[in-house]
Amino acid sequence: MRQPPRESCPASALTVALYLRFLTDRADSFSVVKTASGAIFAVHDVALVPRDLNPTKAELCKAVREQAKRKFGLGVRKRKAAMPVELLAAGVRMYASGDSKGRFSLFRLTVACMAAVMWVGCLRYSDMQMVWVGALRIYPTHMVFLLCNRKNDVYREGDVVYCARGGKWFCPCELSERLIAAGGLSGAVNLFQSWDGRKAVRDPQVPLSGRHIEYHACRREIIRMVAEGAGRTEQEVQAVFGTQSMRSGGATVVARKVSFEEFMRHGHWVTPAAAMRYVEPSTEERELTSNKEQTYL
C-alpha cells in the first residue's frame, strides 16, 4: 500500500509530475511522455474535472514535459534500417519450409507470409492488421486486397494494394494461398492471426487464435526469423531492424524500379517528403552524387 495513499482522479499535480518524470528517465523519445500526459488529461476530462483544475495543466507538469522535450528533442530517434531482400528472403524460405525438425508449422508460415506481404506491399504494422481474408482476391498473376483504413487516409476512402505473383526471392501470393489453405481461413477474419507461443513450440500445427497479431509479437517473430535465416543473434538484428524495416525495404527497391507517380501510389504516401524518408540511398548512389559534385568544383 502506498504511503501516503494518492487519489487517482482527480490526481494531484505532484503525482502526475512524478509519473511523467518516471517516464522521462526510462523512455527513448518525447512522444512517450507526451502521450502519457495526453491520456491523463483525457481521463480527467471524461471524469468532468474542470479543465483549469486538470493536473496536467499545472506548472509543475509543464516543467517536466519541457524538460523531456529538451532531453529528447522532437526528431525521430533510432530509425531502423531498410530490410535488404536477400536477408529477408533467407528467413522467409526457412520459416515457410517448417520448423527445425522439418515439421510443417502454421505459425512459422504465418510469420513468413506476413513479412513477405509487408515488404512487397510496403505495409506498416497497422496496415497489416487490416488484411482480411474476405477482402483478399488471389489471381493467376497477382493478388489484391482492400485496406479499409490507413494511417494517413485522410478521407477514409480505403486503399487497394496489389502484389504480383512470382519473384526471384519469394512469392507473397503463393505464401498467402498456403496460409489460407493450411489454416482453413475464410470470411471476415484476419489473414495474419496470433497464436499460443508455448503450444506452438510443442505442436507446430496448433490452430491460430482468430485475433490479429499484437505489435510486440509481430516485431519479435520477424526479428527472430531474420536472425535465424542470417545465422545472427536476435540482439544483433534487433539493433538494426524493426517492423518499419519491411516498409522501408520494399520502398527502397520500388523507388529505383518505377516512376515516381507509381512509387507514391504503391506506398500510399501523401507527400514526397514523407515518402523519401523510407528510401535508403545506396553507397553507389551517394558516390555518384559526390562524383557529380566534383565536376563542378
C-alpha positions in Angstrom: 0.0 0.0 0.0 1.3 3.4 -0.9 2.2 5.7 2.0 0.6 8.2 1.9 -2.2 7.0 -0.4 -2.7 9.1 -3.5 -6.0 9.9 -5.2 -6.2 8.7 -8.8 -8.9 11.0 -10.1 -8.6 13.8 -9.6 -4.9 13.2 -9.2 -2.6 15.8 -7.6 -0.2 17.7 -9.8 2.7 16.3 -7.8 1.6 12.7 -8.5 1.3 13.3 -12.3 4.6 15.1 -12.4 6.4 12.3 -10.6 4.9 9.8 -13.1 5.9 11.9 -16.1 9.4 12.2 -14.6 9.5 8.4 -14.1 8.7 8.0 -17.9 11.3 10.6 -18.8 14.0 8.6 -17.1 13.0 5.4 -19.0 11.7 6.5 -22.3 13.7 7.0 -25.5 11.5 9.6 -27.2 9.4 12.6 -26.2 6.3 11.1 -27.7 6.1 8.6 -24.8 5.9 11.4 -22.2 3.6 13.5 -24.4 1.2 10.6 -25.0 1.0 9.7 -21.3 0.3 13.3 -20.4 -2.4 13.4 -23.0 -4.0 10.2 -21.7 -4.1 11.6 -18.1 -5.7 14.8 -19.4 -8.3 12.8 -21.3 -9.2 10.6 -18.3 -9.8 13.7 -16.1 -11.7 15.4 -18.9 -14.1 12.4 -19.3 -14.5 12.4 -15.5 -15.8 16.0 -15.8 -12.9 17.5 -13.9 -12.8 21.2 -14.9 -10.0 21.9 -17.4 -8.5 24.6 -15.3 -8.1 22.1 -12.5 -6.7 19.3 -14.7 -3.3 18.3 -13.1 -1.5 18.1 -16.5 -2.0 21.9 -16.8 -0.1 22.6 -13.6 3.2 24.5 -13.9 5.0 21.5 -12.3 3.8 19.1 -15.1 4.5 21.7 -17.8 8.1 21.9 -16.5 8.5 18.1 -16.6 7.2 18.0 -20.2 9.5 20.8 -21.2 12.5 19.0 -19.6 11.6 15.8 -21.5 11.3 17.8 -24.8 14.7 19.3 -24.2 16.2 15.9 -23.4 14.9 14.0 -26.4 14.1 16.7 -28.9 11.2 16.4 -31.4 13.0 14.5 -34.1 12.6 10.8 -34.9 15.1 8.7 -32.9 16.6 5.3 -33.6 15.2 5.0 -37.1 15.6 1.4 -38.3 17.4 0.5 -41.5 15.7 -0.8 -44.6 15.4 -4.6 -44.8 17.5 -6.0 -47.6 15.6 -8.5 -49.7 18.4 -11.1 -49.6 18.4 -11.1 -45.8 14.6 -11.3 -45.5 14.3 -14.0 -48.2 16.7 -16.3 -46.3 14.4 -16.2 -43.2 11.2 -16.4 -45.2 12.3 -19.5 -47.0 13.5 -21.2 -43.8 10.2 -20.4 -41.9 8.0 -21.3 -44.8 9.6 -24.8 -45.1 8.8 -25.7 -41.5 10.4 -25.9 -38.1 13.9 -27.0 -37.1 12.8 -30.7 -37.2 11.3 -30.4 -40.7 7.7 -30.4 -39.5 5.1 -28.1 -41.0 4.5 -25.2 -38.7 1.4 -23.0 -39.2 2.7 -20.1 -37.1 6.0 -20.1 -38.8 4.2 -20.0 -42.2 2.2 -17.1 -40.8 5.3 -15.1 -39.9 6.9 -15.8 -43.3 3.8 -14.7 -45.2 3.3 -11.7 -43.0 6.9 -10.4 -43.6 6.7 -11.1 -47.3 3.4 -9.2 -47.8 4.5 -6.3 -45.6 7.8 -6.0 -47.6 6.2 -6.3 -51.1 3.2 -4.2 -50.3 5.2 -1.5 -48.3 2.8 -2.0 -45.4 3.0 -0.7 -41.8 2.1 -2.9 -38.9 -1.3 -1.0 -38.7 -1.9 -1.8 -42.3 -1.1 -5.5 -41.8 -3.7 -5.7 -39.1 -6.4 -4.9 -41.6 -5.7 -7.6 -44.2 -8.9 -9.6 -44.1 -9.3 -12.9 -45.9 -12.7 -11.9 -47.2 -11.3 -8.8 -48.8 -8.4 -10.7 -50.4 -8.5 -11.9 -54.0 -5.8 -14.1 -55.5 -5.5 -14.4 -59.3 -3.0 -16.3 -61.5 -0.9 -13.2 -62.0 -1.3 -11.3 -58.7 -3.3 -10.8 -55.6 -5.2 -7.7 -54.4 -6.7 -6.7 -51.1 -8.5 -3.7 -49.7 -7.3 -1.8 -46.7 -10.5 -0.1 -45.4 -8.4 2.5 -43.5 -4.8 3.5 -43.4 -2.8 5.7 -41.0 -2.7 8.6 -43.5 -6.0 8.0 -45.2 -7.4 11.5 -44.5 -10.7 11.0 -46.3 -11.2 7.3 -45.2 -11.6 6.2 -48.8 -9.6 3.0 -48.3 -6.8 1.7 -50.5 -6.3 -1.2 -52.8 -2.9 -3.0 -52.6 -1.5 -5.1 -55.4 1.1 -7.8 -55.0 2.4 -9.6 -58.2 2.9 -13.3 -58.3 6.3 -14.7 -58.7 9.5 -13.0 -57.8 13.2 -14.0 -57.6 13.3 -14.2 -53.8 9.8 -15.2 -52.6 6.2 -15.0 -53.7 3.6 -13.4 -51.4 0.7 -14.8 -53.5 2.0 -18.4 -53.0 2.6 -17.9 -49.3 -0.9 -16.4 -48.8 -2.5 -19.3 -50.7 -0.6 -21.8 -48.5 -1.6 -20.0 -45.3 -5.3 -19.7 -46.2 -5.4 -23.4 -47.1 -3.4 -24.7 -44.1 -5.3 -22.5 -41.6 -8.7 -23.1 -43.1 -9.2 -19.3 -43.2 -12.3 -17.7 -44.8 -14.6 -14.8 -44.4 -14.2 -11.8 -42.1 -11.1 -13.0 -40.3 -7.6 -11.6 -40.2 -5.1 -13.2 -42.6 -2.3 -12.8 -40.0 -3.5 -14.2 -36.6 -1.8 -14.6 -33.3 -1.1 -18.0 -31.7 -0.2 -19.5 -28.3 3.6 -19.5 -28.3 4.1 -22.3 -25.8 1.6 -24.6 -27.5 3.2 -23.8 -30.9 6.6 -24.9 -29.7 5.2 -28.3 -28.6 2.7 -28.7 -31.5 3.7 -26.9 -34.8 0.1 -27.4 -36.1 -1.6 -25.6 -33.2 -4.6 -23.6 -34.6 -4.5 -19.8 -34.8 -6.4 -17.7 -32.3 -8.7 -15.7 -34.7 -7.3 -12.4 -33.3 -4.8 -10.2 -35.1 -1.1 -10.4 -34.1 -0.1 -7.9 -31.4 2.7 -5.4 -32.3 5.2 -6.9 -29.9 4.7 -10.4 -31.2 4.9 -9.2 -34.8 8.2 -7.5 -34.2 9.7 -10.3 -32.1 8.9 -13.0 -34.6 10.1 -11.1 -37.6 13.4 -10.3 -35.8 13.7 -14.0 -34.8 13.0 -15.2 -38.4 15.6 -12.9 -39.9 18.2 -13.8 -37.2 17.6 -17.5 -37.8 17.9 -17.1 -41.6 21.0 -15.0 -41.4 22.7 -17.0 -38.6 22.9 -14.0 -36.3 21.7 -13.3 -32.8 18.4 -11.6 -32.2 20.1 -8.8 -30.4 22.2 -8.0 -33.5 19.2 -8.0 -35.8 17.0 -6.0 -33.4 19.7 -3.3 -33.1 19.4 -2.6 -36.8 15.9 -3.7 -38.0 12.3 -3.4 -36.9 8.8 -3.8 -38.3 9.1 -0.5 -40.2 12.1 -2.0 -42.0 9.6 -4.1 -44.0 8.0 -0.9 -45.4 11.3 1.0 -46.0 13.0 -2.1 -47.5 10.2 -2.5 -50.1 10.1 1.2 -50.7 13.8 1.4 -51.3 13.6 -1.2 -54.1 10.4 0.1 -55.7 11.8 3.7 -55.8 14.6 2.6 -58.1 12.4 0.5 -60.4 9.3 2.5 -61.2 8.3 6.1 -61.9 7.8 8.5 -59.0 4.0 8.5 -59.5 3.8 4.7 -59.4 6.0 4.8 -56.3 3.8 7.2 -54.5 0.7 5.3 -55.4 2.1 1.9 -54.3 3.1 3.1 -50.9 0.1 5.4 -50.4 2.3 8.3 -49.3 0.6 11.7 -49.0 3.7 13.9 -49.7 7.0 13.3 -51.4 8.8 14.4 -48.2 7.1 11.6 -46.3 7.9 9.1 -49.0 11.6 9.8 -49.3 12.1 9.2 -45.6 11.6 5.5 -46.4 14.0 5.3 -49.2 17.6 4.5 -48.2 20.2 5.6 -50.7 22.8 3.1 -51.6 26.6 3.6 -51.4 26.8 3.7 -55.2 24.2 6.5 -55.3 26.0 8.5 -52.7 29.3 8.0 -54.6 27.7 9.1 -57.9 26.3 12.2 -56.2 29.7 13.1 -54.9 31.3 12.5 -58.3 28.8 14.8 -59.9 29.6 17.4 -57.3 33.3 17.1 -58.0 32.8 18.0 -61.7 31.6 21.5 -60.7 34.5 22.3 -58.3 
